[in-house]
């Protein structure tokens, strides 16, 4: 494959390189040279070809457009490497959900709160939800009351992210672990 067609099939981004650049005049930045110079597209392509590199359009909206002479394959490889590194350093937040009902017994609340505490100790976020059935929809404060009874059992190890609020048939409250 010649330098003119480098990356034509493998390219996933919309960067214009070599023959894909249609501007008649370009401000060309070369890795070796200091100041950018304005030259015709054909002259810039010949210069890039003579160095065994690619002509990559960096700023298409500038007057004249700015292109850089570089090894496009190496540039793309470094960009992928940076993206992978950024993904590796991301922290994935795991949200666990615990469901309650309005007519839940105290021992059932204690059992489910025990699970919520275990999740919080493992640094997971917890979504507490109360499902409203039938006529309970007309009294959503019953669900809020259940969550208000649960919160004192968790406040020593958790931070209230979002207070009890209604989302359709659910009353929802978010809690996150306290920072150590």
MODELLER restraints for C-alpha pairs under 7 A, 6 or more apart:
rsr = mdl.restraints
at = mdl.atoms
rsr.add(forms.Gaussian(group=physical.xy_distance, feature=features.Distance(at['CA:4:A'], at['CA:18:A']), mean=5.88, stdev=0.5))
rsr.add(forms.Gaussian(group=physical.xy_distance, feature=features.Distance(at['CA:4:A'], at['CA:19:A']), mean=6.50, stdev=0.5))
rsr.add(forms.Gaussian(group=physical.xy_distance, feature=features.Distance(at['CA:15:A'], at['CA:57:A']), mean=6.82, stdev=0.5))
rsr.add(forms.Gaussian(group=physical.xy_distance, feature=features.Distance(at['CA:16:A'], at['CA:56:A']), mean=6.12, stdev=0.5))
rsr.add(forms.Gaussian(group=physical.xy_distance, feature=features.Distance(at['CA:16:A'], at['CA:57:A']), mean=5.49, stdev=0.5))
rsr.add(forms.Gaussian(group=physical.xy_distance, feature=features.Distance(at['CA:17:A'], at['CA:54:A']), mean=6.78, stdev=0.5))
rsr.add(forms.Gaussian(group=physical.xy_distance, feature=features.Distance(at['CA:17:A'], at['CA:55:A']), mean=5.55, stdev=0.5))
rsr.add(forms.Gaussian(group=physical.xy_distance, feature=features.Distance(at['CA:17:A'], at['CA:56:A']), mean=4.45, stdev=0.5))
rsr.add(forms.Gaussian(group=physical.xy_distance, feature=features.Distance(at['CA:17:A'], at['CA:57:A']), mean=6.10, stdev=0.5))
rsr.add(forms.Gaussian(group=physical.xy_distance, feature=features.Distance(at['CA:18:A'], at['CA:45:A']), mean=6.57, stdev=0.5))
rsr.add(forms.Gaussian(group=physical.xy_distance, feature=features.Distance(at['CA:18:A'], at['CA:54:A']), mean=6.12, stdev=0.5))
rsr.add(forms.Gaussian(group=physical.xy_distance, feature=features.Distance(at['CA:18:A'], at['CA:55:A']), mean=4.99, stdev=0.5))
rsr.add(forms.Gaussian(group=physical.xy_distance, feature=features.Distance(at['CA:18:A'], at['CA:56:A']), mean=6.48, stdev=0.5))
rsr.add(forms.Gaussian(group=physical.xy_distance, feature=features.Distance(at['CA:21:A'], at['CA:57:A']), mean=6.92, stdev=0.5))
rsr.add(forms.Gaussian(group=physical.xy_distance, feature=features.Distance(at['CA:23:A'], at['CA:41:A']), mean=6.71, stdev=0.5))
rsr.add(forms.Gaussian(group=physical.xy_distance, feature=features.Distance(at['CA:24:A'], at['CA:40:A']), mean=5.76, stdev=0.5))
rsr.add(forms.Gaussian(group=physical.xy_distance, feature=features.Distance(at['CA:24:A'], at['CA:41:A']), mean=5.43, stdev=0.5))
rsr.add(forms.Gaussian(group=physical.xy_distance, feature=features.Distance(at['CA:25:A'], at['CA:38:A']), mean=6.81, stdev=0.5))
rsr.add(forms.Gaussian(group=physical.xy_distance, feature=features.Distance(at['CA:25:A'], at['CA:39:A']), mean=5.66, stdev=0.5))
rsr.add(forms.Gaussian(group=physical.xy_distance, feature=features.Distance(at['CA:25:A'], at['CA:40:A']), mean=4.43, stdev=0.5))
rsr.add(forms.Gaussian(group=physical.xy_distance, feature=features.Distance(at['CA:25:A'], at['CA:41:A']), mean=5.59, stdev=0.5))
rsr.add(forms.Gaussian(group=physical.xy_distance, feature=features.Distance(at['CA:25:A'], at['CA:64:A']), mean=6.28, stdev=0.5))
rsr.add(forms.Gaussian(group=physical.xy_distance, feature=features.Distance(at['CA:26:A'], at['CA:38:A']), mean=5.55, stdev=0.5))
rsr.add(forms.Gaussian(group=physical.xy_distance, feature=features.Distance(at['CA:26:A'], at['CA:39:A']), mean=5.61, stdev=0.5))
rsr.add(forms.Gaussian(group=physical.xy_distance, feature=features.Distance(at['CA:26:A'], at['CA:40:A']), mean=6.08, stdev=0.5))
rsr.add(forms.Gaussian(group=physical.xy_distance, feature=features.Distance(at['CA:26:A'], at['CA:41:A']), mean=6.16, stdev=0.5))
rsr.add(forms.Gaussian(group=physical.xy_distance, feature=features.Distance(at['CA:26:A'], at['CA:64:A']), mean=5.45, stdev=0.5))
rsr.add(forms.Gaussian(group=physical.xy_distance, feature=features.Distance(at['CA:26:A'], at['CA:65:A']), mean=5.24, stdev=0.5))
rsr.add(forms.Gaussian(group=physical.xy_distance, feature=features.Distance(at['CA:26:A'], at['CA:66:A']), mean=5.75, stdev=0.5))
rsr.add(forms.Gaussian(group=physical.xy_distance, feature=features.Distance(at['CA:26:A'], at['CA:67:A']), mean=6.41, stdev=0.5))
rsr.add(forms.Gaussian(group=physical.xy_distance, feature=features.Distance(at['CA:27:A'], at['CA:36:A']), mean=6.06, stdev=0.5))
rsr.add(forms.Gaussian(group=physical.xy_distance, feature=features.Distance(at['CA:27:A'], at['CA:37:A']), mean=5.43, stdev=0.5))
rsr.add(forms.Gaussian(group=physical.xy_distance, feature=features.Distance(at['CA:27:A'], at['CA:38:A']), mean=4.29, stdev=0.5))
rsr.add(forms.Gaussian(group=physical.xy_distance, feature=features.Distance(at['CA:27:A'], at['CA:39:A']), mean=6.49, stdev=0.5))
rsr.add(forms.Gaussian(group=physical.xy_distance, feature=features.Distance(at['CA:27:A'], at['CA:64:A']), mean=6.00, stdev=0.5))
rsr.add(forms.Gaussian(group=physical.xy_distance, feature=features.Distance(at['CA:27:A'], at['CA:65:A']), mean=6.05, stdev=0.5))
rsr.add(forms.Gaussian(group=physical.xy_distance, feature=features.Distance(at['CA:27:A'], at['CA:66:A']), mean=4.70, stdev=0.5))
rsr.add(forms.Gaussian(group=physical.xy_distance, feature=features.Distance(at['CA:27:A'], at['CA:67:A']), mean=6.14, stdev=0.5))
rsr.add(forms.Gaussian(group=physical.xy_distance, feature=features.Distance(at['CA:28:A'], at['CA:36:A']), mean=5.29, stdev=0.5))
rsr.add(forms.Gaussian(group=physical.xy_distance, feature=features.Distance(at['CA:28:A'], at['CA:37:A']), mean=5.37, stdev=0.5))
rsr.add(forms.Gaussian(group=physical.xy_distance, feature=features.Distance(at['CA:28:A'], at['CA:38:A']), mean=6.06, stdev=0.5))
rsr.add(forms.Gaussian(group=physical.xy_distance, feature=features.Distance(at['CA:28:A'], at['CA:66:A']), mean=5.99, stdev=0.5))
rsr.add(forms.Gaussian(group=physical.xy_distance, feature=features.Distance(at['CA:28:A'], at['CA:67:A']), mean=5.01, stdev=0.5))
rsr.add(forms.Gaussian(group=physical.xy_distance, feature=features.Distance(at['CA:28:A'], at['CA:68:A']), mean=5.61, stdev=0.5))
rsr.add(forms.Gaussian(group=physical.xy_distance, feature=features.Distance(at['CA:29:A'], at['CA:36:A']), mean=4.57, stdev=0.5))
rsr.add(forms.Gaussian(group=physical.xy_distance, feature=features.Distance(at['CA:29:A'], at['CA:37:A']), mean=6.87, stdev=0.5))
rsr.add(forms.Gaussian(group=physical.xy_distance, feature=features.Distance(at['CA:29:A'], at['CA:67:A']), mean=6.25, stdev=0.5))
rsr.add(forms.Gaussian(group=physical.xy_distance, feature=features.Distance(at['CA:29:A'], at['CA:68:A']), mean=4.67, stdev=0.5))
rsr.add(forms.Gaussian(group=physical.xy_distance, feature=features.Distance(at['CA:29:A'], at['CA:69:A']), mean=6.35, stdev=0.5))
rsr.add(forms.Gaussian(group=physical.xy_distance, feature=features.Distance(at['CA:30:A'], at['CA:68:A']), mean=5.83, stdev=0.5))
rsr.add(forms.Gaussian(group=physical.xy_distance, feature=features.Distance(at['CA:30:A'], at['CA:69:A']), mean=5.06, stdev=0.5))
rsr.add(forms.Gaussian(group=physical.xy_distance, feature=features.Distance(at['CA:31:A'], at['CA:69:A']), mean=6.66, stdev=0.5))
rsr.add(forms.Gaussian(group=physical.xy_distance, feature=features.Distance(at['CA:31:A'], at['CA:70:A']), mean=6.91, stdev=0.5))
rsr.add(forms.Gaussian(group=physical.xy_distance, feature=features.Distance(at['CA:45:A'], at['CA:55:A']), mean=6.36, stdev=0.5))
rsr.add(forms.Gaussian(group=physical.xy_distance, feature=features.Distance(at['CA:48:A'], at['CA:54:A']), mean=5.65, stdev=0.5))
rsr.add(forms.Gaussian(group=physical.xy_distance, feature=features.Distance(at['CA:48:A'], at['CA:55:A']), mean=5.95, stdev=0.5))
rsr.add(forms.Gaussian(group=physical.xy_distance, feature=features.Distance(at['CA:48:A'], at['CA:69:A']), mean=5.87, stdev=0.5))
rsr.add(forms.Gaussian(group=physical.xy_distance, feature=features.Distance(at['CA:53:A'], at['CA:69:A']), mean=6.34, stdev=0.5))
rsr.add(forms.Gaussian(group=physical.xy_distance, feature=features.Distance(at['CA:53:A'], at['CA:70:A']), mean=5.42, stdev=0.5))
rsr.add(forms.Gaussian(group=physical.xy_distance, feature=features.Distance(at['CA:53:A'], at['CA:71:A']), mean=5.07, stdev=0.5))
rsr.add(forms.Gaussian(group=physical.xy_distance, feature=features.Distance(at['CA:54:A'], at['CA:69:A']), mean=5.62, stdev=0.5))
rsr.add(forms.Gaussian(group=physical.xy_distance, feature=features.Distance(at['CA:54:A'], at['CA:70:A']), mean=5.40, stdev=0.5))
rsr.add(forms.Gaussian(group=physical.xy_distance, feature=features.Distance(at['CA:54:A'], at['CA:71:A']), mean=5.62, stdev=0.5))
rsr.add(forms.Gaussian(group=physical.xy_distance, feature=features.Distance(at['CA:54:A'], at['CA:72:A']), mean=5.99, stdev=0.5))
rsr.add(forms.Gaussian(group=physical.xy_distance, feature=features.Distance(at['CA:55:A'], at['CA:67:A']), mean=6.38, stdev=0.5))
rsr.add(forms.Gaussian(group=physical.xy_distance, feature=features.Distance(at['CA:55:A'], at['CA:68:A']), mean=5.72, stdev=0.5))
rsr.add(forms.Gaussian(group=physical.xy_distance, feature=features.Distance(at['CA:55:A'], at['CA:69:A']), mean=4.65, stdev=0.5))
rsr.add(forms.Gaussian(group=physical.xy_distance, feature=features.Distance(at['CA:55:A'], at['CA:70:A']), mean=6.51, stdev=0.5))
rsr.add(forms.Gaussian(group=physical.xy_distance, feature=features.Distance(at['CA:56:A'], at['CA:67:A']), mean=5.32, stdev=0.5))
rsr.add(forms.Gaussian(group=physical.xy_distance, feature=features.Distance(at['CA:56:A'], at['CA:68:A']), mean=5.23, stdev=0.5))
rsr.add(forms.Gaussian(group=physical.xy_distance, feature=features.Distance(at['CA:56:A'], at['CA:69:A']), mean=6.27, stdev=0.5))
rsr.add(forms.Gaussian(group=physical.xy_distance, feature=features.Distance(at['CA:57:A'], at['CA:66:A']), mean=6.11, stdev=0.5))
rsr.add(forms.Gaussian(group=physical.xy_distance, feature=features.Distance(at['CA:57:A'], at['CA:67:A']), mean=4.17, stdev=0.5))
rsr.add(forms.Gaussian(group=physical.xy_distance, feature=features.Distance(at['CA:57:A'], at['CA:68:A']), mean=6.41, stdev=0.5))
rsr.add(forms.Gaussian(group=physical.xy_distance, feature=features.Distance(at['CA:58:A'], at['CA:66:A']), mean=5.63, stdev=0.5))
rsr.add(forms.Gaussian(group=physical.xy_distance, feature=features.Distance(at['CA:58:A'], at['CA:67:A']), mean=5.20, stdev=0.5))
rsr.add(forms.Gaussian(group=physical.xy_distance, feature=features.Distance(at['CA:58:A'], at['CA:68:A']), mean=6.60, stdev=0.5))
rsr.add(forms.Gaussian(group=physical.xy_distance, feature=features.Distance(at['CA:59:A'], at['CA:65:A']), mean=5.70, stdev=0.5))
rsr.add(forms.Gaussian(group=physical.xy_distance, feature=features.Distance(at['CA:59:A'], at['CA:66:A']), mean=4.97, stdev=0.5))
rsr.add(forms.Gaussian(group=physical.xy_distance, feature=features.Distance(at['CA:59:A'], at['CA:67:A']), mean=6.89, stdev=0.5))
rsr.add(forms.Gaussian(group=physical.xy_distance, feature=features.Distance(at['CA:60:A'], at['CA:66:A']), mean=6.40, stdev=0.5))
rsr.add(forms.Gaussian(group=physical.xy_distance, feature=features.Distance(at['CA:93:A'], at['CA:124:A']), mean=6.95, stdev=0.5))
rsr.add(forms.Gaussian(group=physical.xy_distance, feature=features.Distance(at['CA:94:A'], at['CA:124:A']), mean=5.41, stdev=0.5))
rsr.add(forms.Gaussian(group=physical.xy_distance, feature=features.Distance(at['CA:94:A'], at['CA:125:A']), mean=6.13, stdev=0.5))
rsr.add(forms.Gaussian(group=physical.xy_distance, feature=features.Distance(at['CA:95:A'], at['CA:124:A']), mean=6.00, stdev=0.5))
rsr.add(forms.Gaussian(group=physical.xy_distance, feature=features.Distance(at['CA:95:A'], at['CA:125:A']), mean=4.66, stdev=0.5))
rsr.add(forms.Gaussian(group=physical.xy_distance, feature=features.Distance(at['CA:95:A'], at['CA:126:A']), mean=5.46, stdev=0.5))
rsr.add(forms.Gaussian(group=physical.xy_distance, feature=features.Distance(at['CA:95:A'], at['CA:127:A']), mean=6.74, stdev=0.5))
rsr.add(forms.Gaussian(group=physical.xy_distance, feature=features.Distance(at['CA:96:A'], at['CA:124:A']), mean=6.89, stdev=0.5))
rsr.add(forms.Gaussian(group=physical.xy_distance, feature=features.Distance(at['CA:96:A'], at['CA:125:A']), mean=6.18, stdev=0.5))
rsr.add(forms.Gaussian(group=physical.xy_distance, feature=features.Distance(at['CA:96:A'], at['CA:126:A']), mean=4.80, stdev=0.5))
rsr.add(forms.Gaussian(group=physical.xy_distance, feature=features.Distance(at['CA:96:A'], at['CA:127:A']), mean=6.04, stdev=0.5))
rsr.add(forms.Gaussian(group=physical.xy_distance, feature=features.Distance(at['CA:97:A'], at['CA:126:A']), mean=5.72, stdev=0.5))
rsr.add(forms.Gaussian(group=physical.xy_distance, feature=features.Distance(at['CA:97:A'], at['CA:127:A']), mean=4.61, stdev=0.5))
rsr.add(forms.Gaussian(group=physical.xy_distance, feature=features.Distance(at['CA:97:A'], at['CA:128:A']), mean=5.95, stdev=0.5))
rsr.add(forms.Gaussian(group=physical.xy_distance, feature=features.Distance(at['CA:98:A'], at['CA:127:A']), mean=6.27, stdev=0.5))
rsr.add(forms.Gaussian(group=physical.xy_distance, feature=features.Distance(at['CA:98:A'], at['CA:128:A']), mean=5.07, stdev=0.5))
rsr.add(forms.Gaussian(group=physical.xy_distance, feature=features.Distance(at['CA:98:A'], at['CA:129:A']), mean=6.20, stdev=0.5))
rsr.add(forms.Gaussian(group=physical.xy_distance, feature=features.Distance(at['CA:99:A'], at['CA:128:A']), mean=6.11, stdev=0.5))
rsr.add(forms.Gaussian(group=physical.xy_distance, feature=features.Distance(at['CA:99:A'], at['CA:129:A']), mean=4.81, stdev=0.5))
rsr.add(forms.Gaussian(group=physical.xy_distance, feature=features.Distance(at['CA:99:A'], at['CA:130:A']), mean=5.75, stdev=0.5))
rsr.add(forms.Gaussian(group=physical.xy_distance, feature=features.Distance(at['CA:100:A'], at['CA:129:A']), mean=6.00, stdev=0.5))
rsr.add(forms.Gaussian(group=physical.xy_distance, feature=features.Distance(at['CA:100:A'], at['CA:130:A']), mean=4.61, stdev=0.5))
rsr.add(forms.Gaussian(group=physical.xy_distance, feature=features.Distance(at['CA:100:A'], at['CA:131:A']), mean=6.46, stdev=0.5))
rsr.add(forms.Gaussian(group=physical.xy_distance, feature=features.Distance(at['CA:101:A'], at['CA:130:A']), mean=5.11, stdev=0.5))
rsr.add(forms.Gaussian(group=physical.xy_distance, feature=features.Distance(at['CA:101:A'], at['CA:131:A']), mean=5.41, stdev=0.5))
rsr.add(forms.Gaussian(group=physical.xy_distance, feature=features.Distance(at['CA:101:A'], at['CA:132:A']), mean=6.93, stdev=0.5))
rsr.add(forms.Gaussian(group=physical.xy_distance, feature=features.Distance(at['CA:102:A'], at['CA:130:A']), mean=6.65, stdev=0.5))
rsr.add(forms.Gaussian(group=physical.xy_distance, feature=features.Distance(at['CA:102:A'], at['CA:142:A']), mean=6.08, stdev=0.5))
rsr.add(forms.Gaussian(group=physical.xy_distance, feature=features.Distance(at['CA:102:A'], at['CA:143:A']), mean=5.52, stdev=0.5))
rsr.add(forms.Gaussian(group=physical.xy_distance, feature=features.Distance(at['CA:102:A'], at['CA:146:A']), mean=6.53, stdev=0.5))
rsr.add(forms.Gaussian(group=physical.xy_distance, feature=features.Distance(at['CA:116:A'], at['CA:126:A']), mean=6.69, stdev=0.5))
rsr.add(forms.Gaussian(group=physical.xy_distance, feature=features.Distance(at['CA:117:A'], at['CA:154:A']), mean=6.83, stdev=0.5))
rsr.add(forms.Gaussian(group=physical.xy_distance, feature=features.Distance(at['CA:120:A'], at['CA:176:A']), mean=6.79, stdev=0.5))
rsr.add(forms.Gaussian(group=physical.xy_distance, feature=features.Distance(at['CA:120:A'], at['CA:177:A']), mean=5.14, stdev=0.5))
rsr.add(forms.Gaussian(group=physical.xy_distance, feature=features.Distance(at['CA:123:A'], at['CA:177:A']), mean=5.83, stdev=0.5))
rsr.add(forms.Gaussian(group=physical.xy_distance, feature=features.Distance(at['CA:124:A'], at['CA:176:A']), mean=7.00, stdev=0.5))
rsr.add(forms.Gaussian(group=physical.xy_distance, feature=features.Distance(at['CA:124:A'], at['CA:177:A']), mean=6.92, stdev=0.5))
rsr.add(forms.Gaussian(group=physical.xy_distance, feature=features.Distance(at['CA:125:A'], at['CA:175:A']), mean=6.11, stdev=0.5))
rsr.add(forms.Gaussian(group=physical.xy_distance, feature=features.Distance(at['CA:125:A'], at['CA:176:A']), mean=4.65, stdev=0.5))
rsr.add(forms.Gaussian(group=physical.xy_distance, feature=features.Distance(at['CA:125:A'], at['CA:177:A']), mean=6.63, stdev=0.5))
rsr.add(forms.Gaussian(group=physical.xy_distance, feature=features.Distance(at['CA:126:A'], at['CA:174:A']), mean=5.93, stdev=0.5))
rsr.add(forms.Gaussian(group=physical.xy_distance, feature=features.Distance(at['CA:126:A'], at['CA:175:A']), mean=5.36, stdev=0.5))
rsr.add(forms.Gaussian(group=physical.xy_distance, feature=features.Distance(at['CA:126:A'], at['CA:176:A']), mean=6.30, stdev=0.5))
rsr.add(forms.Gaussian(group=physical.xy_distance, feature=features.Distance(at['CA:127:A'], at['CA:172:A']), mean=6.87, stdev=0.5))
rsr.add(forms.Gaussian(group=physical.xy_distance, feature=features.Distance(at['CA:127:A'], at['CA:173:A']), mean=5.89, stdev=0.5))
rsr.add(forms.Gaussian(group=physical.xy_distance, feature=features.Distance(at['CA:127:A'], at['CA:174:A']), mean=4.65, stdev=0.5))
rsr.add(forms.Gaussian(group=physical.xy_distance, feature=features.Distance(at['CA:127:A'], at['CA:175:A']), mean=6.49, stdev=0.5))
rsr.add(forms.Gaussian(group=physical.xy_distance, feature=features.Distance(at['CA:128:A'], at['CA:172:A']), mean=5.73, stdev=0.5))
rsr.add(forms.Gaussian(group=physical.xy_distance, feature=features.Distance(at['CA:128:A'], at['CA:173:A']), mean=5.20, stdev=0.5))
rsr.add(forms.Gaussian(group=physical.xy_distance, feature=features.Distance(at['CA:128:A'], at['CA:174:A']), mean=6.25, stdev=0.5))
rsr.add(forms.Gaussian(group=physical.xy_distance, feature=features.Distance(at['CA:129:A'], at['CA:170:A']), mean=6.09, stdev=0.5))
rsr.add(forms.Gaussian(group=physical.xy_distance, feature=features.Distance(at['CA:129:A'], at['CA:171:A']), mean=5.59, stdev=0.5))
rsr.add(forms.Gaussian(group=physical.xy_distance, feature=features.Distance(at['CA:129:A'], at['CA:172:A']), mean=4.56, stdev=0.5))
rsr.add(forms.Gaussian(group=physical.xy_distance, feature=features.Distance(at['CA:129:A'], at['CA:173:A']), mean=6.54, stdev=0.5))
rsr.add(forms.Gaussian(group=physical.xy_distance, feature=features.Distance(at['CA:130:A'], at['CA:143:A']), mean=5.59, stdev=0.5))
rsr.add(forms.Gaussian(group=physical.xy_distance, feature=features.Distance(at['CA:130:A'], at['CA:170:A']), mean=5.47, stdev=0.5))
rsr.add(forms.Gaussian(group=physical.xy_distance, feature=features.Distance(at['CA:130:A'], at['CA:171:A']), mean=5.14, stdev=0.5))
rsr.add(forms.Gaussian(group=physical.xy_distance, feature=features.Distance(at['CA:130:A'], at['CA:172:A']), mean=6.60, stdev=0.5))
rsr.add(forms.Gaussian(group=physical.xy_distance, feature=features.Distance(at['CA:131:A'], at['CA:169:A']), mean=5.99, stdev=0.5))
rsr.add(forms.Gaussian(group=physical.xy_distance, feature=features.Distance(at['CA:131:A'], at['CA:170:A']), mean=4.75, stdev=0.5))
rsr.add(forms.Gaussian(group=physical.xy_distance, feature=features.Distance(at['CA:131:A'], at['CA:171:A']), mean=6.76, stdev=0.5))
rsr.add(forms.Gaussian(group=physical.xy_distance, feature=features.Distance(at['CA:132:A'], at['CA:169:A']), mean=5.32, stdev=0.5))
rsr.add(forms.Gaussian(group=physical.xy_distance, feature=features.Distance(at['CA:132:A'], at['CA:170:A']), mean=6.00, stdev=0.5))
rsr.add(forms.Gaussian(group=physical.xy_distance, feature=features.Distance(at['CA:137:A'], at['CA:169:A']), mean=6.89, stdev=0.5))
rsr.add(forms.Gaussian(group=physical.xy_distance, feature=features.Distance(at['CA:143:A'], at['CA:171:A']), mean=5.93, stdev=0.5))
rsr.add(forms.Gaussian(group=physical.xy_distance, feature=features.Distance(at['CA:144:A'], at['CA:164:A']), mean=6.05, stdev=0.5))
rsr.add(forms.Gaussian(group=physical.xy_distance, feature=features.Distance(at['CA:144:A'], at['CA:171:A']), mean=6.55, stdev=0.5))
rsr.add(forms.Gaussian(group=physical.xy_distance, feature=features.Distance(at['CA:147:A'], at['CA:164:A']), mean=6.94, stdev=0.5))
rsr.add(forms.Gaussian(group=physical.xy_distance, feature=features.Distance(at['CA:157:A'], at['CA:177:A']), mean=6.13, stdev=0.5))
rsr.add(forms.Gaussian(group=physical.xy_distance, feature=features.Distance(at['CA:157:A'], at['CA:178:A']), mean=5.76, stdev=0.5))
rsr.add(forms.Gaussian(group=physical.xy_distance, feature=features.Distance(at['CA:158:A'], at['CA:175:A']), mean=6.09, stdev=0.5))
rsr.add(forms.Gaussian(group=physical.xy_distance, feature=features.Distance(at['CA:158:A'], at['CA:176:A']), mean=5.44, stdev=0.5))
rsr.add(forms.Gaussian(group=physical.xy_distance, feature=features.Distance(at['CA:158:A'], at['CA:177:A']), mean=4.48, stdev=0.5))
rsr.add(forms.Gaussian(group=physical.xy_distance, feature=features.Distance(at['CA:158:A'], at['CA:178:A']), mean=5.03, stdev=0.5))
rsr.add(forms.Gaussian(group=physical.xy_distance, feature=features.Distance(at['CA:159:A'], at['CA:175:A']), mean=5.56, stdev=0.5))
rsr.add(forms.Gaussian(group=physical.xy_distance, feature=features.Distance(at['CA:159:A'], at['CA:176:A']), mean=5.24, stdev=0.5))
rsr.add(forms.Gaussian(group=physical.xy_distance, feature=features.Distance(at['CA:159:A'], at['CA:177:A']), mean=6.02, stdev=0.5))
rsr.add(forms.Gaussian(group=physical.xy_distance, feature=features.Distance(at['CA:159:A'], at['CA:178:A']), mean=5.69, stdev=0.5))
rsr.add(forms.Gaussian(group=physical.xy_distance, feature=features.Distance(at['CA:160:A'], at['CA:174:A']), mean=6.34, stdev=0.5))
rsr.add(forms.Gaussian(group=physical.xy_distance, feature=features.Distance(at['CA:160:A'], at['CA:175:A']), mean=4.65, stdev=0.5))
rsr.add(forms.Gaussian(group=physical.xy_distance, feature=features.Distance(at['CA:160:A'], at['CA:176:A']), mean=6.56, stdev=0.5))
rsr.add(forms.Gaussian(group=physical.xy_distance, feature=features.Distance(at['CA:161:A'], at['CA:174:A']), mean=5.25, stdev=0.5))
rsr.add(forms.Gaussian(group=physical.xy_distance, feature=features.Distance(at['CA:161:A'], at['CA:175:A']), mean=5.09, stdev=0.5))
rsr.add(forms.Gaussian(group=physical.xy_distance, feature=features.Distance(at['CA:161:A'], at['CA:176:A']), mean=6.28, stdev=0.5))
rsr.add(forms.Gaussian(group=physical.xy_distance, feature=features.Distance(at['CA:162:A'], at['CA:173:A']), mean=5.59, stdev=0.5))
rsr.add(forms.Gaussian(group=physical.xy_distance, feature=features.Distance(at['CA:162:A'], at['CA:174:A']), mean=4.98, stdev=0.5))
rsr.add(forms.Gaussian(group=physical.xy_distance, feature=features.Distance(at['CA:162:A'], at['CA:175:A']), mean=6.98, stdev=0.5))
rsr.add(forms.Gaussian(group=physical.xy_distance, feature=features.Distance(at['CA:163:A'], at['CA:173:A']), mean=5.26, stdev=0.5))
rsr.add(forms.Gaussian(group=physical.xy_distance, feature=features.Distance(at['CA:163:A'], at['CA:174:A']), mean=6.84, stdev=0.5))
rsr.add(forms.Gaussian(group=physical.xy_distance, feature=features.Distance(at['CA:164:A'], at['CA:171:A']), mean=6.22, stdev=0.5))
rsr.add(forms.Gaussian(group=physical.xy_distance, feature=features.Distance(at['CA:164:A'], at['CA:172:A']), mean=5.32, stdev=0.5))
rsr.add(forms.Gaussian(group=physical.xy_distance, feature=features.Distance(at['CA:164:A'], at['CA:173:A']), mean=4.52, stdev=0.5))
rsr.add(forms.Gaussian(group=physical.xy_distance, feature=features.Distance(at['CA:165:A'], at['CA:171:A']), mean=5.41, stdev=0.5))
rsr.add(forms.Gaussian(group=physical.xy_distance, feature=features.Distance(at['CA:165:A'], at['CA:172:A']), mean=5.47, stdev=0.5))
rsr.add(forms.Gaussian(group=physical.xy_distance, feature=features.Distance(at['CA:165:A'], at['CA:173:A']), mean=6.66, stdev=0.5))
rsr.add(forms.Gaussian(group=physical.xy_distance, feature=features.Distance(at['CA:166:A'], at['CA:172:A']), mean=6.16, stdev=0.5))
